[in-house]
């Protein structure tokens, strides 16, 4: 635990130095050596708790009330007009960001320190369209299997009434982070 606290402190110092002059900045990329020094669940929770910077891609979906347990990640977000496509509904990329992030972070939450992952493929099924009137949506990502070289996960987006809006599956490559 002491090593994790040191790693978080280092990441905060690096992130602060990289955004000097941008007072409201909360997005950035944690250095690989910091991520590698932490068990995956600690890394994911540190992002959700604001101890490490949120990945810049998340600026597009403005997540809130995110939680992580080993193998399970929840991300809440509200689709808005700014997410619309040319045909007047929320762009599929909005759902893709949420689903891919939830699945990837669920995988990350199961990995030991020194181990990383990357998405090899994912498949999305859009069930019900979203609009600015949909309200808050919840994305739940869950691991299906995490092995030494590959991991699989699934995710679902539901609305406040529990209706399924989209779901996805992924396969990830698991690897040792080079030192």
N, C-alpha and C positions, 0 to 999 in steps of 0.2 A: 504494500500500500504506500509506503514511503517513496518508492521509485515512481509510482503513478503520480503522486503529488508533485514531485520534482518535474516530471514530464509536463504536467499541466502548467506549472509555473513557467517553464521554459517556453512552451507554446504561447502562453499569454504574452510574455515579454517579446517574442518574435513577432506575433500578430500586432501588438501595440506599436512596435517599431515600424512595421510595414505600412501602417495606416496613420502615421503621425500626421496631424493636421486634419484628419477626417473624424471629427468628434463622435458622430453617430454611427460609425462603421461597426457592424457586427458580423460581417461576412468576410471570409478569407479561406486560405488553404493551410491546414496544419502541416508543418514540416514532416516528411516521411519518418525521420528518426524519432520524432515525438510519438507519432502513431504507432510505430514499431515497438516502442518501449512499453506499450500498454496492452492489457487484455482487451479484446474487442468490445466487450460489454462496457468497460470503463471508458473507452474512447467514445462510443455512441452516447452514453449518458452525459459525458463531459460536453459534447456538442449541444445536447438538448437542454442542459443546465446553464448554458452560456459561458462555461469555463473554457471552451475552445470555440473558435469561430465557426459559424454556420457556413456550409459550402455555398459559394456564390449562386449556383443554380437555384437554390431555394428562395432567392429574392423573387423569382417568378411566381411562386405559389404561396408565399407568406404563411408558413406553417405556425401552429400554436398548440399548446398542451400536448407536446410529444412525449411519449414514454417508451422505455425499452426494458425488456426482461430478456434473459437469454433465449434467443430464437424467435422473439416476438417484438415487433415495433409498431407503434401506433402514431400516425401523423394526422392532425386535423388541419383543415384549410377551408377557405370560403371562395368558391369560384365567383368571378366578377366580370363585368363588361370588358375589362382590359384583357381578358382571356379569350375573347370571341374570335371566331374565324370569319371568313367572308360570307358564309351562309347563315350567320346569325345565331350561332350556338357556341358553347365553350369548345375550343380547339382540342383535339385529341392529345396534343402535346402536353396539356395541363395534366390529364390523367396519367400520361406516360411518365412524367416527372415524378408524380406521387407514387405510382406503382413501382417503378424501377428503384426509387429511393427507399421505399419501405422494404422491398425484397432484399436489396443490397445491404442495408443496415441490419436487417435481421440476420443475414449471413455473417456480417462483420461481428455482430454481438456474440457469436458462437466461437470465434477464432481466438487462439492463444496469442500472447504477445509475440511479435516477430513474424506474424503471418498476415498476409493480405489476400485480396480477391479482386477479380475483375469480371464483369458481365460478359459471358460468351454469346448468349442469345436471350431474348425474351419475347413472349407472345402476349398480346393484349386482346381481350374481347370487350367491345363496348356494348353494354346492354341497354342503357337508358341515357339519353342525352342530358347534358347539364346546361343551365343558364344562370344568369345573375340572380334569378329568383330561387334557385335550388336551396340556398342556405348552406350551412356548414356541412362538410362531408368528412367522413372518417376513413382513413386508409389503414388497413391492418396487413402487415407483412409477416409471414411465418415461414420458418425453415421447414423443409420436408426431409432433407438429408444433408449432413455436412460431413464430408470425408476429408482425407489428406490431400486430394488433388481436385476434387469437384464438389460442388454444393448445389442443391436445388431449393427453390423457395416458391411461394405463391403469395399473392396479395389480392385484396378486395377493396373496392371503394363503395361505401354505402352512404345514404343520406340520413337525415335525422330520424326518419321513420323506419330505418333499417332496410330500405329497399336497395337492392344491388344495382349499381350504376356501371361498374366495370370490374373486370378481374384479369389477372395475369399470372404467368409462370415464368421462371427464369432458370437458367443453368449458369453457374459461375465457376471460373477457374480459381482454385485455391493455391497459393504459392508462398514460399518463404521470402520475406523481404530481404534483399541483399544488404549486407552490412557495409 
